[in-house]
Amino acid sequence: MAAAAASSAIALRRAGNEEFRRGQYGPAAALYTRALALLEAAGEAAAEERSVLLANRAACHLKEGACRLCVADCSGALDLVPFGIKPLLRRAAAYEALERYQLAYVDYKTALQVDCSIQAAHDGVNRMTKALLEKDGVNWRQKLPPIPTVPISAQARWSAPSAEAPGANAPPATALRGEPDQSGAGTERAQTLKEEGNELVKKGNHKKAVEKYSESLKLRQECATYTNRALCYLTLKQYKEAVQDCTEALRLDPKNVKALYRRAQALKELKDYRSSIADIKSLLKTEPKNTAALRLLQELNRA
């Protein structure tokens, strides 16, 4: 019976991975949840598989902007199998989006103890250092929670590549968060595709622009490309997709005004007024006199 449950859970995970690749994050999360339910009775025997499933479901939550759910799933994954790279990075990204910069810093630094070559973690540390310096001043390090020491055994565990990327806890350094190739040729092509998308937006062809921006993002993750595609999704009334893109942009630049404003617009259309107001208030900390944001805040307060 246990073997049958494990086999069914793996099949559900693979199906979830396929949905995730297609951008169907809600259905993917539902499949991971079903797999977790099958393994619930297995206890320690299925700890590693349950950890992978929780980390995968966390990725779905992160894509949908459900950062608190992402944190909960990543913490559960790390309780089962400590120091997994993917749950550490996803929890760090969620903390960053929630502006809990101290906790994000700790997770990024912990990930670097596991694998010092992870560029996404280095970038995260740099962003958090800047944010904490602005927030807490020159003594910001004194206010940090303790950074756990990663044992050598855990470092060795994650040094070997995994056979199955979507469910893996140890992606290659360039594949973290699904990050594409950053080579010079790829960067140049990404810029060209983004500019083609911009031209299509000017012509009012938002569907074609989405295609160009999507191709660009496969080659290079850039904040402006995400916010541009989010604008197209807003025009096309694809509000959940707009939220996802703005969340991705804010992971790259936590104070990006366009991302905060466009996510607030999308959340308003989805009737998530509390989250929308929170985004506008974050924006107004950076630009207190932003008239469009002030106008939207008035509308939200009347909603």
Secondary structure, 3 states (H helix, E strand, C coil): CHHHHHHHHHHHHHHHHHHHHCCCHHHHHHHHHHHHHHHHHHHHHHHHHHHHHHHHHHHHHHHCCCHHHHHHHHHHHHHHCCCCHHHHHHHHHHHHHCCCHHHHHHHHHHHHHHCCCCHHHHHHHHHHHHHHHHHHCCCHHHHCCCCCCCCHHHHHHCCCCCCCHHHCCCCCHHHHHHCCCCCHHHHHHHHHHHHHHHHHHHCCCHHHHHHHHHHHHHHCCCHHHHHHHHHHHHHCCCHHHHHHHHHHHHHHCCCCHHHHHHHHHHHHHCCCHHHHHHHHHHHHHHCCCCHHHHHHHHHHHHC
